[in-house]
Protein backbone atom coordinates (compact mmCIF):
# COMPACT_ATOMS: atom_id res chain seq x y z
CA UNK A 1 0.00 0.00 0.00
CA UNK A 2 2.83 2.46 0.75
CA UNK A 3 4.08 2.00 -2.83
CA UNK A 4 0.62 2.74 -4.16
CA UNK A 5 0.46 5.98 -2.15
CA UNK A 6 3.94 7.08 -3.19
CA UNK A 7 3.15 6.37 -6.81
CA UNK A 8 -0.10 8.33 -6.74
CA UNK A 9 1.35 11.21 -4.73
CA UNK A 10 4.33 11.56 -6.98
CA UNK A 11 3.02 10.24 -10.21
CA UNK A 12 -0.08 8.56 -11.43
CA UNK A 13 0.35 9.89 -14.88
CA UNK A 14 2.65 12.30 -16.56
CA UNK A 15 2.20 12.72 -20.30
CA UNK A 16 5.49 14.00 -21.71
CA UNK A 17 5.70 14.98 -25.36
CA UNK A 18 8.76 15.23 -27.54
CA UNK A 19 8.81 18.99 -26.91
CA UNK A 20 9.14 18.52 -23.17
CA UNK A 21 11.73 15.79 -23.58
CA UNK A 22 13.98 18.08 -25.65
CA UNK A 23 13.79 21.20 -23.50
CA UNK A 24 14.66 22.16 -19.97
CA UNK A 25 11.61 22.13 -17.73
CA UNK A 26 10.67 21.07 -14.23
CA UNK A 27 7.95 20.59 -11.69
CA UNK A 28 7.89 20.58 -7.90
CA UNK A 29 4.63 19.46 -6.29
CA UNK A 30 3.36 18.60 -2.83
CA UNK A 31 0.29 16.56 -1.87
CA UNK A 32 -1.90 16.11 1.20
CA UNK A 33 -3.09 12.60 2.04
CA UNK A 34 -6.31 12.32 4.06
CA UNK A 35 -8.67 9.64 5.38
CA UNK A 36 -12.13 10.40 6.79
CA UNK A 37 -11.36 14.09 6.45
CA UNK A 38 -8.23 13.83 8.62
CA UNK A 39 -4.75 14.50 7.29
CA UNK A 40 -2.71 11.30 7.62
CA UNK A 41 0.30 12.07 5.48
CA UNK A 42 2.05 14.16 2.87
CA UNK A 43 3.89 13.47 -0.35
CA UNK A 44 6.15 15.39 -2.71
CA UNK A 45 7.23 14.92 -6.29
CA UNK A 46 10.01 16.66 -8.23
CA UNK A 47 10.66 16.24 -11.95
CA UNK A 48 13.49 17.72 -14.03
CA UNK A 49 13.83 17.33 -17.81
CA UNK A 50 16.94 18.49 -19.64
CA UNK A 51 17.05 17.77 -23.38
CA UNK A 52 16.70 13.97 -23.63
CA UNK A 53 17.40 13.22 -19.97
CA UNK A 54 15.13 13.21 -16.93
CA UNK A 55 15.33 12.79 -13.18
CA UNK A 56 12.55 12.29 -10.64
CA UNK A 57 12.23 12.07 -6.87
CA UNK A 58 9.12 11.26 -4.83
CA UNK A 59 8.36 10.63 -1.18
CA UNK A 60 5.41 9.96 1.10
CA UNK A 61 4.80 9.71 4.84
CA UNK A 62 1.73 7.99 6.29
CA UNK A 63 0.68 7.93 9.98
CA UNK A 64 -2.24 8.67 12.30
CA UNK A 65 -5.56 6.91 11.72
CA UNK A 66 -4.16 5.36 8.54
CA UNK A 67 -1.86 3.23 10.72
CA UNK A 68 -4.73 0.76 11.02
CA UNK A 69 -4.02 0.03 7.35
CA UNK A 70 -0.34 0.89 7.13
CA UNK A 71 2.12 3.39 8.53
CA UNK A 72 5.49 4.27 7.20
CA UNK A 73 7.47 6.42 4.84
CA UNK A 74 9.24 6.04 1.57
CA UNK A 75 11.60 7.84 -0.79
CA UNK A 76 12.39 6.97 -4.40
CA UNK A 77 14.46 8.47 -7.21
CA UNK A 78 15.12 7.58 -10.81
CA UNK A 79 17.15 8.80 -13.76
CA UNK A 80 16.92 7.98 -17.42
CA UNK A 81 16.70 9.13 -21.01
CA UNK A 82 14.07 9.61 -23.69
CA UNK A 83 14.54 7.36 -26.73
CA UNK A 84 12.18 6.26 -29.48
CA UNK A 85 9.33 8.31 -27.97
CA UNK A 86 9.49 6.64 -24.57
CA UNK A 87 11.19 7.10 -21.22
CA UNK A 88 13.95 4.56 -20.52
CA UNK A 89 15.32 4.35 -16.96
CA UNK A 90 19.00 3.84 -16.24
CA UNK A 91 18.97 3.82 -12.42
CA UNK A 92 16.38 3.60 -9.65
CA UNK A 93 16.79 3.76 -5.86
CA UNK A 94 14.27 3.55 -3.04
CA UNK A 95 14.16 3.40 0.75
CA UNK A 96 10.87 2.16 2.22
CA UNK A 97 10.00 1.77 5.90
CA UNK A 98 6.64 0.31 6.96
CA UNK A 99 5.24 -1.82 9.75
CA UNK A 100 5.74 -4.86 7.54
CA UNK A 101 9.19 -4.29 6.06
CA UNK A 102 12.23 -2.09 5.65
CA UNK A 103 13.61 -2.11 2.12
CA UNK A 104 16.59 -0.56 0.41
CA UNK A 105 16.42 -1.07 -3.33
CA UNK A 106 18.83 -0.28 -6.17
CA UNK A 107 18.21 -1.20 -9.80
CA UNK A 108 20.04 -0.60 -13.06
CA UNK A 109 18.40 -0.87 -16.48
CA UNK A 110 19.16 -1.16 -20.16
CA UNK A 111 16.77 -1.18 -23.09
CA UNK A 112 15.54 -4.70 -22.36
CA UNK A 113 14.97 -4.54 -18.62
CA UNK A 114 16.85 -4.83 -15.32
CA UNK A 115 20.56 -5.58 -15.53
CA UNK A 116 21.46 -5.30 -11.85
CA UNK A 117 19.30 -5.56 -8.73
CA UNK A 118 20.16 -5.07 -5.06
CA UNK A 119 17.46 -5.52 -2.42
CA UNK A 120 18.24 -5.38 1.30
CA UNK A 121 17.50 -7.15 3.52
CA UNK A 122 16.82 -10.48 1.79
CA UNK A 123 13.47 -12.07 2.56
CA UNK A 124 13.44 -14.79 5.24
CA UNK A 125 12.93 -18.24 3.77
CA UNK A 126 9.49 -18.53 5.41
CA UNK A 127 8.33 -15.27 3.80
CA UNK A 128 9.76 -16.24 0.44
CA UNK A 129 7.76 -19.47 0.39
CA UNK A 130 4.55 -17.49 0.98
CA UNK A 131 5.02 -15.30 -2.08
CA UNK A 132 4.53 -15.78 -5.81
CA UNK A 133 8.03 -16.51 -7.20
CA UNK A 134 9.77 -13.86 -9.32
CA UNK A 135 11.40 -15.21 -12.49
CA UNK A 136 13.99 -13.67 -14.80
CA UNK A 137 11.18 -12.96 -17.27
CA UNK A 138 9.49 -10.76 -14.65
CA UNK A 139 12.51 -8.42 -14.77
CA UNK A 140 12.39 -7.95 -18.53
CA UNK A 141 10.43 -5.30 -20.40
CA UNK A 142 9.57 -3.44 -17.18
CA UNK A 143 9.88 0.07 -15.82
CA UNK A 144 10.47 1.36 -12.31
CA UNK A 145 7.47 2.93 -10.48
CA UNK A 146 8.47 6.53 -11.29
CA UNK A 147 9.60 6.11 -14.90
CA UNK A 148 6.46 4.12 -15.65
CA UNK A 149 4.51 7.33 -15.34
CA UNK A 150 6.43 9.33 -17.92
CA UNK A 151 4.10 8.55 -20.81
CA UNK A 152 4.62 9.95 -24.30
CA UNK A 153 1.47 11.67 -25.54
CA UNK A 154 0.45 11.37 -29.19
CA UNK A 155 -1.60 14.57 -29.38
CA UNK A 156 -1.24 18.31 -28.81
CA UNK A 157 -4.49 18.21 -26.82
CA UNK A 158 -3.84 16.38 -23.52
CA UNK A 159 -7.38 16.53 -22.10
CA UNK A 160 -8.93 13.65 -23.99
CA UNK A 161 -9.82 9.99 -23.32
CA UNK A 162 -6.62 8.58 -24.81
CA UNK A 163 -4.56 10.52 -22.27
CA UNK A 164 -5.29 7.57 -19.96
CA UNK A 165 -2.82 4.91 -21.16
CA UNK A 166 -3.29 1.17 -21.10
CA UNK A 167 -1.20 -1.47 -19.34
CA UNK A 168 2.14 -0.45 -17.80
CA UNK A 169 4.49 -3.26 -16.62
CA UNK A 170 6.26 -2.27 -13.37
CA UNK A 171 8.90 -3.84 -11.14
CA UNK A 172 9.68 -2.12 -7.82
CA UNK A 173 12.48 -4.39 -6.61
CA UNK A 174 10.26 -6.71 -4.58
CA UNK A 175 7.15 -7.05 -6.72
CA UNK A 176 6.13 -7.25 -10.36
CA UNK A 177 2.71 -5.80 -11.20
CA UNK A 178 0.75 -4.13 -13.98
CA UNK A 179 -0.93 -0.74 -13.70
CA UNK A 180 -3.72 -0.07 -16.18
CA UNK A 181 -5.25 3.38 -16.62
CA UNK A 182 -8.54 3.73 -18.49
CA UNK A 183 -10.65 6.74 -19.34
CA UNK A 184 -13.49 7.33 -16.89
CA UNK A 185 -14.84 10.83 -17.54
CA UNK A 186 -14.07 14.47 -18.27
CA UNK A 187 -14.66 16.66 -15.23
CA UNK A 188 -14.02 20.03 -13.57
CA UNK A 189 -12.58 20.42 -10.09
CA UNK A 190 -12.99 23.49 -7.91
CA UNK A 191 -9.87 25.59 -7.48
CA UNK A 192 -8.94 29.00 -6.09
CA UNK A 193 -9.29 30.49 -9.54
CA UNK A 194 -12.65 28.89 -10.31
CA UNK A 195 -12.73 25.45 -11.88
CA UNK A 196 -10.00 23.27 -13.38
CA UNK A 197 -10.79 21.01 -16.36
CA UNK A 198 -9.42 17.51 -15.81
CA UNK A 199 -9.47 14.06 -17.34
CA UNK A 200 -10.29 11.33 -14.82
CA UNK A 201 -8.74 7.88 -15.27
CA UNK A 202 -9.60 4.70 -13.43
CA UNK A 203 -6.66 2.69 -12.12
CA UNK A 204 -6.47 -1.07 -11.91
CA UNK A 205 -3.44 -2.75 -10.32
CA UNK A 206 -2.78 -6.41 -11.10
CA UNK A 207 -0.14 -8.23 -9.02
CA UNK A 208 2.02 -10.54 -11.16
CA UNK A 209 4.80 -11.82 -8.89
CA UNK A 210 6.45 -11.13 -5.54
CA UNK A 211 3.18 -10.59 -3.68
CA UNK A 212 1.91 -12.81 -0.89
CA UNK A 213 -0.16 -15.72 -2.13
CA UNK A 214 -3.77 -15.00 -1.19
CA UNK A 215 -2.76 -11.79 0.57
CA UNK A 216 -5.60 -9.44 1.47
CA UNK A 217 -4.00 -6.34 -0.09
CA UNK A 218 -3.30 -8.16 -3.35
CA UNK A 219 -6.87 -9.47 -3.48
CA UNK A 220 -8.24 -5.99 -2.77
CA UNK A 221 -6.20 -4.50 -5.62
CA UNK A 222 -7.29 -7.24 -8.02
CA UNK A 223 -10.98 -6.72 -7.24
CA UNK A 224 -10.99 -2.92 -6.93
CA UNK A 225 -12.11 -0.87 -9.91
CA UNK A 226 -12.79 2.32 -7.95
CA UNK A 227 -9.26 3.77 -7.72
CA UNK A 228 -9.10 6.91 -9.84
CA UNK A 229 -6.94 9.94 -10.54
CA UNK A 230 -7.75 13.39 -11.95
CA UNK A 231 -5.14 14.82 -14.33
CA UNK A 232 -4.71 18.45 -15.37
CA UNK A 233 -2.35 20.00 -17.94
CA UNK A 234 0.56 22.11 -16.72
CA UNK A 235 0.61 25.62 -18.26
CA UNK A 236 3.15 26.06 -21.01
CA UNK A 237 3.84 22.35 -21.40
CA UNK A 238 2.23 19.18 -22.68
CA UNK A 239 2.48 17.55 -19.29
CA UNK A 240 -0.47 16.11 -17.41
CA UNK A 241 -0.03 16.00 -13.66
CA UNK A 242 -2.15 14.38 -10.93
CA UNK A 243 -4.04 16.94 -8.86
CA UNK A 244 -6.41 14.56 -7.06
CA UNK A 245 -6.66 10.81 -6.49
CA UNK A 246 -8.97 8.47 -4.58
CA UNK A 247 -8.05 5.04 -3.19
CA UNK A 248 -10.88 3.05 -1.54
CA UNK A 249 -9.93 1.10 1.61
CA UNK A 250 -11.73 -0.87 4.31
CA UNK A 251 -11.70 2.24 6.55
CA UNK A 252 -12.85 4.67 3.88
CA UNK A 253 -11.44 6.46 0.85
CA UNK A 254 -7.91 7.82 1.00
CA UNK A 255 -7.75 11.16 -0.81
CA UNK A 256 -4.53 12.54 -2.26
CA UNK A 257 -4.89 16.20 -3.24
CA UNK A 258 -2.28 18.56 -4.69
CA UNK A 259 -1.50 21.50 -2.43
CA UNK A 260 1.28 23.13 -4.44
CA UNK A 261 2.61 23.16 -8.01
CA UNK A 262 5.75 25.05 -8.96
CA UNK A 263 6.65 24.77 -12.63
CA UNK A 264 9.70 25.79 -14.60
CA UNK A 265 8.82 26.98 -18.10
CA UNK A 266 10.54 25.03 -20.88
CA UNK A 267 13.52 26.86 -22.39
CA UNK A 268 15.24 26.12 -25.71
CA UNK A 269 18.03 23.57 -25.60
CA UNK A 270 21.52 24.60 -26.67
CA UNK A 271 21.11 22.92 -30.05
CA UNK A 272 17.91 24.87 -30.79
CA UNK A 273 19.04 28.34 -29.68
CA UNK A 274 19.75 30.94 -32.37
CA UNK A 275 23.42 31.16 -33.24
N, C-alpha and C positions, 0 to 999 in steps of 0.2 A: 504493500500500500504506500509506503514512503516513496518508492520510485514513481508510482503513479502521480503522487502529489507534486514531486519535484518536476516531473515531465510537464504536467499541466501548468504549474506556476512559471516554469521557465520556457515553455515551448508551445505545445499542442497544435500549432501549425504556423510555419513561417513560409510564405511563398516568395521565393527570391528569383527575380528574373535575371537575364543576362546583363541588363544594365546595372543592377545592384552588385552583381558578382564582379564587375569590371571597374567599379568606382570605389572610393573610400566613403564608407558610411557606417553608422553605428546606432545602437539602441541600448538604453539602460532603463530597466523597468522594475517596479516593485509590486508585490501582490499581497493582499490580505486574505487569510484562510479562516473561514468561520464555520461553526456548526451550531444549529439551533439559535442563531443570532449572536453567538458569543465568539469573539476572536480566539482562535486556538493556535494560530501560527502565522508566519510570514514567509514569503519567498522573494527572491530576486533573480533577474536574468539580464545578462550583458552580452551583446553581440557586436563584433567588429568585423567589417569586410574591407579588405584592401586588395584591389585588383582581383586576382583569381584565388585569393587566400581568405580564410575566415578563422575566427576563434570565438568560442562561446564559453561562458561560465554560468552556472545556475546553482541555487541553494534553496533549502527549505528547512523550517523548524516547526515541529508539531508538538503541542503539549496540552495541558488543561483537560477539559472534558473529553477531548479526542483521545486521551490516553486509554480509554476503555476499548478503543479500536487499535491504536498504535501511538507510540510516542517516540520521538527521535529527531534526528537532524541529518542532513546530507549535503554534500557539496560535490559538484561534477564540473569537469572542463574538457573541452575537445578542441582540436585544431585539424584543419584539412584544407583541401583545394577544391575548386570548381573545374570539372572536366566533362566534356560531352554532355553539357546541360544538366549536370547533377552534382551534388555535393559528395565528395569522397574523403572520409576521415583518414588521418595519418596517425593520430594519437588520441587516447581517451584516458582520463583518470577520474576516480571517484573515491570519496570517503563517506561511508554510511554507518550511522550508529542508531540502532533501534533496540526495543526490548528483546527482540528475537535474535539479532545478530549485529556484529561489528565487522564491516568489510572494508578492505582497502584493495582497490582494483586498478590495474594498469593494462591497457591494451594497445597494440600497434596493428595497423592495417595496411594492406595494399589493395589493388583494384579488385581482387577476388574475395577478400574477406580478412579474417584475423590471422596475423602472422606470429604474434607473440602475446601471451596472456599470463598475467600474474594476479592471483587472487589470494589474499591473506585474511584470516587464517584458513587453512584447508578444512573442509567439512569433516566432522567426526564420522566414522564408518557407519554408525547407527543412523545418522541423519542422511547420509548418502544413499543408503538402501531404501529410504522412504521416498526418494525423489525420482522423477522421470529422468533416466540417464541422458546426458548430453553427448552427442556423437561429433565426430569431426565435421560432418555435413552441416551440423547446426551452427558452425562457426563460419560457414561460407555464404557469400552473398548477403551479408547482414550489415547493418549500420549500428552505431552506438546510439543511446537514447536521445542525445542532443542533435547529432547530425541528421538523424532520421527525420527531423522536423524542418530541415532546410529543403523545401520542395520547390522545384523549378516550375513556375507558372507558364502556361502556354497562351496567355492572353493579356492584353493591355488593361482589361477591365477585371480587377480581382474579385469584386463582389458578384459572384455568380455561382451556380450549383457546382460546376466542375472545380471550383477552388477547394473543395473537400476531396482529397485524394483517396485512392483505394488502399490496398494492403501495403503495409510497410513492415519488412522483416527486421527485428531488433534483437540484439544480444547485449546484455548489460554486465556481463562478466560471470554472473551466477545463473541467469535464466535466459532462455530463448523464447520469444513470444512475437506475435503479430499484432499490430495496431491498424485497425481499419477505420477510416473516416468516411462518412457518407453524408450527403446533403440532407438537411432536415427542413430548413425554412429560411427565408429572408426575414429580417426583423429590424427593429429600432430600439436601442437602449437609451434610457435617460442619462444625460450627462449635464455638467455644469453649464455648457453652452446650448443646451436644448436637447436634441436627440441625435444619436449616433447610428447610422446605418451599419448593419452587420450581416454576415452570413453565419448561420448556425449549423454546425456539423455534429452528427452523432458519432460516438466513439465506441468501438467494440474491441476489446482486448482478448486475444486467444492465446493462452499458454501453450507452448510447444514442448519445451523440455526444461529441466532444472527446477520445476515447481514440485511441491509435495503432492504425492499421489492422493487424490481424494481430498485435498486441502480445502478448507471452507472459503478462503480468499479466492483461490483459483476457480472454484465452482461458481462463486458470486460473479466473477468477471466474465466467465463463459456465458452465464445466463442473463447478465445485465445488458439491456439495450437502451438504458436511460441516461448514460453518461453523455454529456454534450459540452460543446465549447462555442463561444461566440467570437468571431474574428472580425477585426476592423482594419482597413488600410491605414498605413502610416503616411502622413503628408509628405509629398515630394519623392516618394519611393513607390515601388511595386511590391512592397512587403505587406503581408497580412500578419497581424499579431493578436494573440489571445487577450481579450479584455475581460472575459467572464467565463467561468466554467462551473459545472455542477456534477458532483459525484455522489450518487445515492449510496447510503450505508444503512446498516441495521439500526443505527441511532438517529438517522435523519440525513438530510442532504448536506454534504460539505460544499460550500461555495468558495470559489477562488476568484477574487475581483481585483482588477488592476487599480492601484492607487496612484501610480506615477509612471509617466513615459517621458523620457528625455531622448530626443533623436538628434543625430548628426546628419545634416544634409549631405547627400552625395556630392563629391567634388571630382573634377576630371582627373583621370590617372595621368601619369607622366607622359605616356605614349600618346594620349589624346589631346594634350595641351598645345595651343598654338606655339609654333617655333618663332 
